[in-house]
């Protein structure tokens, strides 16, 4: 669809001519999975180094979040590497946090903490030295997250509501799932930074007391 250069890296956007609604039809999924594999074949032949699976091309129910495509590549001895949008989003959000947070002493709240991107961010931030408040109502998934964080797990804590999280006085809020603006406004304090990578995005009120950042954007 397009070719461009990003900071010296040659890049291109490829599109599968498949309507989004077809991904939801179970009978269509094998054909869609083969279409993704054919695109990877073409990328390998063209000398592409990385293929990023975007949107529904990395759906759990299509290819296990991209794991089946990775296995396809490895089985054929291809040199191309498979990544997906979640990995890119996590990297972009983490970079935003590094730019916005001068000190690792700052407490950060992560909503959607036990989902794919949130889980990675919680572990990365804890290992960086932050105290991380994980906003989740699933204690079992939170326990698995603490275990995944290893030696940094002691820096994680759980909050069930925005009010609970607010009591920990985080300076940064990472929104990984849809949130009501009223809840965010009530929980934050003047000068707090809200980094939003959820879809759909939060729409801040006029003259919001928090600083809003679209953290999933590359600039």
N, C-alpha and C positions, 0 to 999 in steps of 0.2 A: 504493500500500500504506500509506503514511503521509505526513503533512504535519507540518512542524515549523519552528521558527525557530532558526537558529544564528548567534549574535552579530549579530542584526539582519537576517540574510539569510533570506528565505523559501525553504524547500527542500522537496522531496518525493522520495520513493522510488517509482520505477515498476518494474513487473515484467512481463517477457514470459512468458506462460503456456506455456513450452517447457521440457521436461525437459532436464537437462544432457546426458544420453546422446545426444539427437538432434543436438546440435552436432557430435558425432563422426561422424555419418553423412553422407558426402559428398552423397548425394542430397537431404538435407534442407536443406543450406546455402543454396541460392538463396531458399527460402521464408523462412528465418530472417533472411537479409539484408534481404528486403523488409519483414519485421516490424519490424526496427530502423528502417528508413526511414519506415515509417508512424508509429512512435513519435516520430521527429524531426518529421514533419509536424504531429502533434498538439501537440508542444512549441512549435513555431513559432506555431501558431494560438493557443496559450494565452499567448503573450508570454514564454515562458521564455527566459532569457538564456544559460544554459549547460546542456548535456546531457553528463553524464559516462557514458561507456560502461564498464560494470563487467564483471568476470569474463570469460566467453567471448564477450561482445558486442564485444570488441576483439581477438579472436583473429587472428593473422596469416593463418590459412588461411580466415577468414571474410570479412574486409574489409581485410586489410593493416594490422592494428593500428589500425583506425579511419580510415585514409587514404581509403578508398572512401566512407565516410560523410561525411567532410569535403568531398570532391569533390562529393558529392550536394548538400550544403548550398550550396556556392559556386555550383554550376550553376543553382540555383533562386533565387539572390539572397537567401537567408534571412539573418536577423539573428542567429539562434541560433549560439552557438559550441560546437564539439565538443571535449571533453577526454576523458581516460580515466583509469582507476585508476592506471596507471603514473605519469602526471604528478602526480596527487594524492599518491601514495606518496612520490615523490621530493621533493616540496615538504615533506611532513610530516617525512621523515627529515632533510632539510637543516635544518629549523627545530629539530629535536631536537639536532643537532650544534651549532648556534649557541648553544643554551641550555646545553649540557654542556661546551663548549669555550671557555674564556676567552681562549685565545691561538691565533693562527693559526700559531704556531711548532710546535704539537703535530702529531706524525705520526699519520696515520689509515690503517688497513688496510681495504680494501674487498674482500669476497669477491663472486663473481659480477660482477667489475668490467667485463667486456665485454658483459654483458647490457644490456637497455634501461635499467632504472633505475640499475644500477651504473655504466653508462657516463656517464649524465648527472651522477650524484653525483661521480664522479672528476673530471670536467671542472670542475664547479662548485666543488669543494673546492680543486682546484689553483689556480683563478683567485682563490679567497679567500685563498690564501697558504699553505695546508697542503702538507706533503710527503705524498704519497699512495702507499701501497704497494698495488699492484693484484694481488690473488691470482687468477691465471689460468694455465692450462696451454696457452693458445693464443697463441703469440708473434705470429702474423699479425694476430689481432684486437687484441692489445695495441698493435701498431704503428699500426693504424688509430685507436686511441683516443688515442695520443700526438699523432698528426696532428690529430685533432679538437680537442685541447686548445690548439692554436696556440701562442702565446707562453708559455703556462703549462705546456706539455708537459714542460719540463725538471724539473718538480716531481714527475713520475710515475716510479715504478720498478716492476719486476715481480718477483713471488715465485711460485714454483710450488707451494709447500707451506706449511702453517701454521708449520712450523719455520723455513722461510726468512723468512717474514714476521715471526716473533717476533724474529729477529736484528736487525731494524730498530727494535725497541722502540717500537711504536706505543702510544699511550695510549688511543685509541679504535679499536674494531673494528666495522665495519658488516657485518652478515651479510645478504647478498643471495641466498644459496642455502642449502639444507639442509646443516647441519654437525653432526658428532658432538660431543656435549658433552665427551667425553674430549679431543678435539683442541683445542677451545677452551680448556679448563682448562689443558692442557699449554702452550699458546702464550701465555696471558695472565699478567700479573703482578698482585700485590695492588694494588687501586685502579684498574685498567683499567676502562673502560666498554665494554660490549658492547651495541650498538644493533641490534636484530634486526627485520628486515622480511621475512624469508624465510617461506615456507609449505611445510611446517608449521614452527611456531616451535621454537626451542631450549627445552629444559626444564632450567634450571640445577640443579645439585646443591644440597643443603642446605649452607648456610654457604659458598657459592661465594666465591672470593676476588675475583671481578670483580663489577662493578655491572651488573645486567641491566636493559635498557630495551626495551619494545616500541615501537620507533621509528616504526612505521607507524600509530600510533593518534593520533587527534585528540582533544584534551581541552579 
